[in-house]
Every structure is written in C-alpha cells, then in structure tokens.
C-alpha cells in the first residue's frame, strides 16, 4: 500500500472554521518526508471568504484541497439535543455524506473532527490494514461497549451483544469503497430519523449501530480524548499518553479556545497550530458547544 497521497476529510461550518484551519494545519506540519496530502472539506453554508482563507491557511506544495458543499437541509428533522449531550448544529451530521461527496477515486480516507490536533505523522495510521473491516477507530474511553451508559440505547432491539465494543468517531480510518457499497451514511441517517428519542450521541450512535462491530480497534494514541486529562487515569501503559499521543482530541467541555480552558497544555497545542493559519488571533467570544460532547467528561 502506498503512503502517498494521504487523504483526510473534515466537515465544518462558519462557527468552527478557525478550529478546522488549525486542525488541518497540524496535519500538514507533521507530514513525514516524502508524504503528500489531499484534503477534502465538507462545507456547511461556508462563505466564499472562509473557503479562501482555509486554502491560504493550508498553502503548501505538498497539499491539495477539495471543497464539497453539503445540503444541510437533509438534516432538518434529525435530533439536535439528547439527555447525554448539549445542543449541536446540524453540520455535525455532514460527515455521513462523505460517500456521496468525496471524489470517486478516493478509496480510503482519514476522517478528523475539527477539534483535533495532530502531533505525529499520519502515515502509520494511513497504512493500517483494516483486515476487511469497514473502518478503524479507537474504543471510546467513557463508553467501552454499546450497553454502557450513554452507549446505544437501542442495542438490545438491534440484537447487538451487550459487550460489543463502542468506538469514538472523532478519528476514523475509512474504507470509502465499503462505506459506499454498504450505504453506511444513508443507513446512519435512516437510523437517526427512526430513533429520534433513543439517541445519546447522535451520529456517533448511528455509526456504531449500523457498523455493528465491524471495525478495527486502533491504538489509543490515534484519538487521545479529554478522558486522559485526569492524572489518576494515566497509569500503566497509558502513563505518558498525553505526550505520546499522535492525535489529541478536545472532547467534552473546556475547548482550548474557551475563556477558561481545562488544561493549559491543550491550549498551547491548539494555538500553536492556529498561529500558522489565517486566523492567528481568533478567539470564540461567546463559545457554545456546537458538536456532541462525550457523555461523562468533566
């Protein structure tokens, strides 16, 4: 399997355009020697100026950018609140459209949430053998199984075993051909429409429901969430997880750009990448959570 070009996809709207710029900039700045990168942006009502600023933020001879418009009206009837999560914008559902919106010749992609910062080259992840699975992902730290609190409320109705592992969808290595062949995005949208009152973490629930265990568990370093901020959790092989992390994922409350972030090093990582974009001085003056917050994080 070739290591070039790496291909990543992100989804964003105007509210999260600056964090998106920082997230992708961190990927560019950690490219290994000889790697090239193609970036797909799933754009939700994104202004022309924001599009131009994103491209300028990622200006690098090793990179190419594709921007695809998302019809957010498709999500109009989908749930935006749940007992486990704050209100989200419907743009959070955009990634479910990647099968239709990515270029036809893209057969594999790494999906990244807009509030991730990459700290190591991604080609080891890119070259991972999925061994016939639909995606590769990291098991959710707070929700290890579908029957865990805030897992899939309908797990028993779906006939899923209670101990079936549950993944965090903030970082995914995706077999795009399999995604398309199995119509995963449309099936996830249908699940959300059919179970509006049985949703905990929105499209993450839906993806876990339709993938139903057919995913490869990746090492935690590829999606180090806010769970690991608490020192008491960093024991054994996870003792140095914050420094060995390949991708930091700012889940939960206390985003780096909040007025009172939970953790200063988190802020430093984010702002170092933000400084290399067209939004070097951006701050969110009245930040409200606009994406799902992993249940239990504090």
Secondary structure, 3 states (H helix, E strand, C coil): CCCCCEEEEEEECHHHHHHHHHHHHHHHHCCCCCCCEEEEEEECCCCHHHHHHHHHHCCCCCEEEEEEECCHHHHCCCCCCECCECCCCHHHHHHHHHHHHCCCCCCEEEEECCCEEECCCCHHHHCCCCCCCCEEEEECCCCCECCCCCCCCCCCCCCCCCCCECEEEEEEEEEHHHHHHCCHHHHHHHHHHHCCCCCCCHHHHHHHHHHCCCEEECCHHHCECHHHHCHHHCCHHHCCHHHHCCEEECCCCCCCCCCCCCCHHHHHHHHHHHCCCCCCCCCCCCCCCCCCCCCCCC
